[in-house]
Amino acid sequence: MRLGRISKAVGVAAAAALALSACAGGSGGSTPTAAAAGKTGGSATVVEVNAFSTFNPNTADGNVDVNSKISYATHSGFYYIDNKLNIVHNDKFGKMEKTSDNPLTVKYTVNEGVKWSDGTPVTAADLLLQWAAFSGYYDDANPEAKTGTSYFSYAGDATGLALTDFPELGSDGRSMTVKYSKPFADWEIALGGPGIDIPAHVLARKAGLTDTKAFIDLLKSMPRGDSKAPKPADAKLQAMSALWNTGFDTKTLPADPSLFLSNGPFVVKSINQDQSLTMVKNKDYNWGPEAKLDEITVRYIGDSAAQVQALKNGEADIIAPQPSADTVDQLKALESQGVTTDRGSQLAYDHIDLNYSGPFADKNVREAFLKAVPRKDIVDKIVKKLDPNAKPLDSQLFVPDQAAYADSAKNNGSSAYQDVDIDGAKKLLNGATPEIRIMYNKDNTNRVDAYSLIRESATKAGFKIVDGGLGKSDWGKALGKGGYDATIFGWSNPGVGVSGVPQIFKSGNDSNYNQFSDPEADKLMDELVVTTDRSKQDGISQQIDKKIWDSAYGLPLYQNVGVDAYSDRITGVKYMPNQTGVWWNFWEWAQK
């Protein structure tokens, strides 16, 4: 499972404690039933900051919070994560079982009757497609030599699944077994959830294959990719991966219904570009928690005051705004009309990252810029009223609630950037006046504030700052594409596992947007994902944290504070500490 990007400064609603190197999740439990409160039927309107842009949130371009939330409501799989950060198995969908520790072997079996909304069964072919996309098994690209092919643009990290050989497919057509060559800390969240969201039969047909058997035969016939001996790209796999990468991108409802198939509780009914999306209940769905509501509409409103106003006017039932200094006071004023507000820390943080190219190819220029970033002023303006104890975040991999945070912050080099040092920045620039374009979500008030404070301070050091702000449905796809030198955004974590570290920081990964590369850090990340002892994971992560700071990568700004609010018209809303936010138990939402 991957980390997700958040555009709003306070991302998805969350309740506490962890960031990248999550070490609090457990596993166990079986499929829950819907809450008893509230009636069956009815509708709810939920407000999100970002605008929907793709039906495939697994790609590096599509990995934005709202896309993942829509996918979560319209697809199902072997597990989900609850608001206590437990991995809950969905036994109604199928069975995921570890059949051996040595070698680590995991078998996935989809239950009979689980199907896509076009009536096609969910099969081992769908599992195989996800494995192929997430593992990078067929990739043989050599970026330095500029040879070979990278097929699937997966937003997550392939290090763990790259330890597997081609899976064994069961004769029942519904099971798949993967075997790892080494232990893998995140095996339980590597595949099959929270949703199986891209249909293999659709990709096969559009690539010119007769059926999913032909799809399976094609993948079976292809060897593991080898970057040292790249081969010509396979045309059919390239066609399928191209569709996987971009074919599900859209801001409107596709005319071809195969591009938005569901196998979960809801099916998308309509999309009003950059305004709203509406889902209706999947009447065939009975292989997981069953939703009480018949319809959910998602509106996109970036401004927190406008979200609060929508809640006040009865135009929204649930909001998770980007909290500003006034947001909590505005929501308190609505308590008399039955509005409930939840607050807490998040598994998310805001940061500014610098590209390792253009003016920032020179480490002195990177260090000079970081010395000019007014982190304390940013915290005071954006976070302080929400959390009086808030301070700048001094780790790329930990947050203050974690035991390892203090030691990591003490030793990672963050002390060099505690205060703005304009004189030190000028000294490093030595008279140079680099032009720096900063990209951010211009529809996000808090991001605008952070950008404005950075621009004002950096200008004093001699930098020429160019406004590279983009709209709420465009900034995500711009990441990693060039055209800017620095970017302000946020990462949000699922709350379990360690694979989020190499997802962002390992050389060559699609979510490594600024092209950070450190061979020693890569080795540590390879070690991290095969380390199952959580006490040892922290020590490895601390070493990686220092490598990142030593490189003048960028700066974490602050841990996000979350605010959710909902009207008394809806029951079942519960606070959540990870990237899924209030959506984690959407099936419990009910209209009074």
Secondary structure as the mmCIF struct_conf table of DSSP 4:
data_model
#
loop_
_struct_conf.conf_type_id
_struct_conf.id
_struct_conf.beg_label_comp_id
_struct_conf.beg_label_asym_id
_struct_conf.beg_label_seq_id
_struct_conf.end_label_comp_id
_struct_conf.end_label_asym_id
_struct_conf.end_label_seq_id
STRN STRN1 GLY A 4 ILE A 6
BEND BEND1 LYS A 8 LYS A 8
TURN_TY1_P TURN_TY1_P1 ALA A 9 VAL A 10
BEND BEND2 VAL A 12 VAL A 12
BEND BEND3 ALA A 16 ALA A 17
BEND BEND4 LEU A 20 SER A 21
STRN STRN2 GLY A 26 SER A 27
HELX_LH_PP_P HELX_LH_PP_P1 THR A 31 ALA A 35
BEND BEND5 ALA A 36 GLY A 38
STRN STRN3 LYS A 39 LYS A 39
BEND BEND6 THR A 40 GLY A 41
STRN STRN4 SER A 43 GLU A 48
BEND BEND7 VAL A 49 ASN A 50
HELX_LH_PP_P HELX_LH_PP_P2 ALA A 51 PHE A 52
STRN STRN5 THR A 54 THR A 54
BEND BEND8 PHE A 55 PHE A 55
TURN_TY1_P TURN_TY1_P2 PRO A 57 ASN A 58
STRN STRN6 THR A 59 THR A 59
TURN_TY1_P TURN_TY1_P3 ALA A 60 GLY A 62
STRN STRN7 VAL A 64 VAL A 64
HELX_RH_AL_P HELX_RH_AL_P1 ASP A 65 THR A 74
BEND BEND9 PHE A 78 PHE A 78
STRN STRN8 TYR A 79 ILE A 81
TURN_TY1_P TURN_TY1_P4 ASN A 83 LYS A 84
BEND BEND10 LEU A 85 LEU A 85
STRN STRN9 ASN A 86 HIS A 89
TURN_TY1_P TURN_TY1_P5 ASP A 91 PHE A 93
STRN STRN10 GLY A 94 ASP A 101
TURN_TY1_P TURN_TY1_P6 ASN A 102 PRO A 103
STRN STRN11 LEU A 104 VAL A 110
HELX_LH_PP_P HELX_LH_PP_P3 ASN A 111 ASN A 111
TURN_TY1_P TURN_TY1_P7 GLU A 112 GLY A 113
STRN STRN12 LYS A 115 LYS A 115
TURN_TY1_P TURN_TY1_P8 SER A 117 ASP A 118
BEND BEND11 GLY A 119 GLY A 119
HELX_LH_PP_P HELX_LH_PP_P4 THR A 120 THR A 120
STRN STRN13 PRO A 121 PRO A 121
HELX_LH_PP_P HELX_LH_PP_P5 VAL A 122 VAL A 122
HELX_RH_AL_P HELX_RH_AL_P2 ALA A 124 SER A 135
TURN_TY1_P TURN_TY1_P9 TYR A 137 TYR A 138
STRN STRN14 ASN A 142 ASN A 142
TURN_TY1_P TURN_TY1_P10 PRO A 143 LYS A 146
STRN STRN15 THR A 147 THR A 147
BEND BEND12 GLY A 148 GLY A 148
STRN STRN16 TYR A 154 TYR A 154
BEND BEND13 ALA A 155 GLY A 156
TURN_TY1_P TURN_TY1_P11 THR A 159 GLY A 160
HELX_RH_3T_P HELX_RH_3T_P1 LEU A 161 LEU A 163
STRN STRN17 THR A 164 THR A 164
BEND BEND14 PHE A 166 PHE A 166
HELX_LH_PP_P HELX_LH_PP_P6 PRO A 167 PRO A 167
STRN STRN18 GLU A 168 LEU A 169
HELX_LH_PP_P HELX_LH_PP_P7 GLY A 170 GLY A 170
TURN_TY1_P TURN_TY1_P12 SER A 171 ASP A 172
BEND BEND15 GLY A 173 ARG A 174
STRN STRN19 SER A 175 LYS A 179
STRN STRN20 TYR A 180 TYR A 180
BEND BEND16 SER A 181 LYS A 182
TURN_TY1_P TURN_TY1_P13 ALA A 185 ASP A 186
HELX_RH_3T_P HELX_RH_3T_P2 TRP A 187 ILE A 189
BEND BEND17 ALA A 190 GLY A 192
BEND BEND18 PRO A 194 PRO A 194
BEND BEND19 ILE A 198 ILE A 198
HELX_RH_AL_P HELX_RH_AL_P3 ALA A 200 LYS A 206
TURN_TY1_P TURN_TY1_P14 ALA A 207 GLY A 208
BEND BEND20 THR A 210 ASP A 211
HELX_RH_AL_P HELX_RH_AL_P4 THR A 212 SER A 221
BEND BEND21 MET A 222 MET A 222
HELX_LH_PP_P HELX_LH_PP_P8 PRO A 223 GLY A 225
TURN_TY1_P TURN_TY1_P15 SER A 227 LYS A 228
BEND BEND22 ALA A 229 ALA A 229
HELX_LH_PP_P HELX_LH_PP_P9 PRO A 232 ASP A 234
HELX_RH_AL_P HELX_RH_AL_P5 ALA A 235 ALA A 242
HELX_RH_PI_P HELX_RH_PI_P1 LEU A 243 GLY A 247
TURN_TY1_P TURN_TY1_P16 PHE A 248 PHE A 248
STRN STRN21 ASP A 249 ASP A 249
BEND BEND23 LYS A 251 THR A 252
BEND BEND24 ALA A 255 ASP A 256
HELX_RH_3T_P HELX_RH_3T_P3 PRO A 257 PHE A 260
BEND BEND25 GLY A 264 PRO A 265
STRN STRN22 PHE A 266 ASN A 272
TURN_TY1_P TURN_TY1_P17 GLN A 273 GLN A 275
STRN STRN23 SER A 276 LYS A 281
TURN_TY1_P TURN_TY1_P18 LYS A 283 ASP A 284
BEND BEND26 TRP A 287 GLY A 288
HELX_LH_PP_P HELX_LH_PP_P10 PRO A 289 ALA A 291
BEND BEND27 LYS A 292 LYS A 292
BEND BEND28 ASP A 294 ASP A 294
STRN STRN24 GLU A 295 TYR A 300
HELX_RH_AL_P HELX_RH_AL_P6 SER A 304 LYS A 312
TURN_TY1_P TURN_TY1_P19 ASN A 313 GLY A 314
BEND BEND29 GLU A 315 GLU A 315
BEND BEND30 ASP A 317 ASP A 317
STRN STRN25 ILE A 318 ILE A 319
TURN_TY1_P TURN_TY1_P20 ALA A 325 ASP A 326
HELX_RH_AL_P HELX_RH_AL_P7 THR A 327 LYS A 332
TURN_TY1_P TURN_TY1_P21 ALA A 333 LEU A 334
HELX_RH_3T_P HELX_RH_3T_P4 GLU A 335 GLN A 337
TURN_TY1_P TURN_TY1_P22 GLY A 338 GLY A 338
STRN STRN26 THR A 340 LEU A 354
BEND BEND31 TYR A 356 SER A 357
HELX_RH_3T_P HELX_RH_3T_P5 GLY A 358 ALA A 361
BEND BEND32 ASP A 362 ASP A 362
HELX_RH_AL_P HELX_RH_AL_P8 LYS A 363 LYS A 371
TURN_TY1_P TURN_TY1_P23 ALA A 372 ALA A 372
HELX_RH_AL_P HELX_RH_AL_P9 ARG A 375 ILE A 382
TURN_TY1_P TURN_TY1_P24 VAL A 383 LEU A 386
TURN_TY1_P TURN_TY1_P25 PRO A 388 ASN A 389
BEND BEND33 GLN A 396 LEU A 397
TURN_TY1_P TURN_TY1_P26 PRO A 400 ASP A 401
BEND BEND34 GLN A 402 GLN A 402
TURN_TY1_P TURN_TY1_P27 ALA A 403 ALA A 404
HELX_RH_AL_P HELX_RH_AL_P10 TYR A 405 ASN A 411
BEND BEND35 ASN A 412 GLY A 413
HELX_RH_3T_P HELX_RH_3T_P6 SER A 414 TYR A 417
BEND BEND36 GLN A 418 ASP A 419
HELX_RH_AL_P HELX_RH_AL_P11 ILE A 422 LEU A 429
TURN_TY1_P TURN_TY1_P28 ASN A 430 GLY A 431
STRN STRN27 GLU A 435 MET A 439
STRN STRN28 ASN A 441 ASN A 441
TURN_TY1_P TURN_TY1_P29 LYS A 442 ASP A 443
HELX_RH_AL_P HELX_RH_AL_P12 THR A 445 ALA A 461
TURN_TY1_P TURN_TY1_P30 GLY A 462 GLY A 462
STRN STRN29 LYS A 464 ASP A 467
STRN STRN30 LEU A 470 LEU A 470
TURN_TY1_P TURN_TY1_P31 LYS A 472 ASP A 474
HELX_RH_AL_P HELX_RH_AL_P13 TRP A 475 ALA A 478
TURN_TY1_P TURN_TY1_P32 LEU A 479 GLY A 480
BEND BEND37 LYS A 481 GLY A 483
BEND BEND38 ASP A 485 ASP A 485
STRN STRN31 ALA A 486 SER A 492
BEND BEND39 GLY A 495 VAL A 496
BEND BEND40 VAL A 498 VAL A 498
TURN_TY1_P TURN_TY1_P33 SER A 499 SER A 499
HELX_RH_AL_P HELX_RH_AL_P14 GLY A 500 PHE A 505
BEND BEND41 LYS A 506 LYS A 506
TURN_TY1_P TURN_TY1_P34 SER A 507 GLY A 508
TURN_TY1_P TURN_TY1_P35 ASP A 510 SER A 511
TURN_TY1_P TURN_TY1_P36 TYR A 513 ASN A 514
HELX_RH_AL_P HELX_RH_AL_P15 PRO A 519 VAL A 529
TURN_TY1_P TURN_TY1_P37 VAL A 530 VAL A 530
HELX_RH_AL_P HELX_RH_AL_P16 ARG A 534 ASP A 550
TURN_TY1_P TURN_TY1_P38 SER A 551 ALA A 552
STRN STRN32 GLY A 554 TYR A 566
TURN_TY1_P TURN_TY1_P39 ASP A 568 ARG A 569
STRN STRN33 ILE A 570 THR A 571
BEND BEND42 PRO A 577 ASN A 578
TURN_TY1_P TURN_TY1_P40 GLN A 579 THR A 580
HELX_RH_3T_P HELX_RH_3T_P7 GLY A 581 GLU A 588
STRN STRN34 ALA A 590 GLN A 591
#
